[in-house]
Amino acid sequence: MEYKVAVLSGDGIGPEIVREARKVMEKLSESESFSIDFQEELFGGAVQSESLFRRRRLRLVKEVMRY
């Protein structure tokens, strides 16, 4: 089975936590025999403009909801 997961890295503590959580999820998927398709996008202060943020968020939601 494959799961699609939206990965929203922000700024400050966010990217460090997200990076480590992703490692945990990858190890879990290996041990439990499923795969994860990570869809990465910037979030929060990592996005420079509000309109860019809205376009990226909408595209990501559409991608993830296809499953």
Buried (B, 14 or more C-beta within 10 A) or exposed (E): EEEBEBBBBBEEEBBEEBEEEBEEBEEEBEEEEEEBEEBEBBBEEBBEEEEEBEEBBEEBEEBEEEE
